Amino acid sequence: MAAQMGASAAAARAHEELYAYWARLRQGGKLPGRGDIRPDDFKRLLPTISLIDVDGEPLDFRLRLAGTGLYGVYGREITGRRLGDVYNAGAAEYWRRELVKVVEERRPAVGVHSLAWRGAAHISILWLRLPLASNGKDVDMILGYDAVVGVQGDTAASGIRAA
């Protein structure tokens, strides 16, 4: 349990770091765009970073990029795939609802999602989704960060390393 709490604390610090980075890029009420993001500024987080394309009407989402650490979570490459191609129906609907909120509210979102749908109920994703807008207003991409935490024996499986 202590290992899980340590991984959760490290995940919270990583979320705060990425959120602060995103917030610094905002210009007044304008959202940052993909062009404002410099991956070198958060290198240690890259393994579980994702970029999610927001596609027109009706809203749909495609994983433009998924860090190498996410391969281990999903057991396969998910870059280029849509939600329904990655998740079962229940999990895809969960993510669709959460991503639609990010787009419509133009605000970051954070949460916890169990990997029980993948047969790994002992592992959860502590996730953060940050809206990006190439024109500063209309969300056309979402920057994601997933910290994978869970107890396997007495050690934590984490997609991040404590600083």
N, C-alpha and C positions, 0 to 999 in steps of 0.2 A: 504494500500500500504506500509506503514512503517513497518508493521509486516512482509510482504513478503520480504522486503529489509533486515530486521534483520535476518530472516531465511536464506536468500541467503548469507549474510555475514558469518553467523555461518557455513553454508555448505562449503563456500570457505575455512574457517579456518580448518575445518575437512579434506577437500581434501588436503590442504597443509601439515597437520600433518601426514596423512597416506602416502602421496607421500614422505615426508622427511624420514619417517620410512623405506619405501621400498628402497629408494636411499642409506640409510646407510648400508643396507644389501648387496648391490652390491659389488662384488670383482673385481676390474678392469673393464673389459668389460663383465664380467659374470653376468647373471641374477640370482637373488635369487630363491631358490626353495621353495616348500611348507614346507619342513622340517626346513627352516630358520625362518619361521613365528611363532611368539609367540603371540597368541591372548590376553594374559594377558597384553601385551604392549599397546594395544589400546581398552581396555574393553568398554569404553563409546561408541565406534563406532559399537560394535558387532551387535546391533539389525538390522542394515541395511547393514551388510557385506555379501558378497556372495563369494563362490568359484565355479568357472566354469571349468569343465573338457573340454579339447580340445581333440577331437577324430579324428584320422587318416584321410584317404583319402576316399571320399571327406571330407573336414573339416566339423565337426559338433560339437555342444556344448551342454553340459548337466550341469544343476545346481546341483553340488555335495552338496552344502550347501547354504541355504538361511536363514539369520537371522530372528528372530521372528518379527521384525518390518516390514519385507517385506510381511508378511501374510496380514497385514492391507492394503497394497498397492494393492495386487492382489486378496484379498478376499478369498484366499485359500492357502494351502501349495504348494510351487513350488519346494521344494527340490526333487532331483531325476528326474526332468522333462527336456525335451529338449525344445528348443526355440519354435518350432511349437506347443508344448503342452501348452505353457504358453501364447503366444501372438497370435493375429490375423495375417493373412498373411503379411500385410504391416508392422506391428511392428516387426514381426519375421525377416523379410528381413532387416529392419533397424539394428537390433541387430547383425544379421549375418555379415553384411558389416562392422560394427564397430569392432566386435571381430576378424574377419579375418585380419583387419588392424593391430590390436594389435599383432596377431600371426606372420604375415608376416614381419612387421617392427620391431618386438621385442622392441616396445616402448610403454610407457603408453599413454592412450587416455582419454580425458575428453569431456563432452558435456552436453547438456540439451535435455531431451526427454519429450514431452507432454503425459499425460495420456488420451488424447482425445479418443484414440482407445478403452479405457475402459469406455467411457462415462463421464470422469472427466477432461474436457478441462481446468478447473480452477486450476489443479494441474500439476506440472512438477517434473521430477526427474533430479537433478543435479548429474551426474554420473562420476565416475572415474574407469578406468580399468587398472590394473597393471599386466604385464606379469610375470609369474613364470616359471622356467625351472629346472627340477630336475638335468639335466646335465650341467646347466649353459648357455646353448645355445638354445636348441629347446624348444619353449614354449609348455608346456603340461598342464598348468593350468593358470587361470586368477583370480586375486584377485579383487573383485569389491566392491565399496562403493556407495550407493545411498542415497542422501539426498532428501527427499521428501518435496517440498515447494509449497505452494499455499495459496490463500486467501479463507477462508470460513467465510463469514461475515467479521468481523474485526480482526480475529485472523489467525495466520499462522499454517498450519499443517506441522510439520517438523519431519523427522525421526531422528533428532539429537537434542541435547540440547546444548545451548551455554555454553562455559566454563566460 
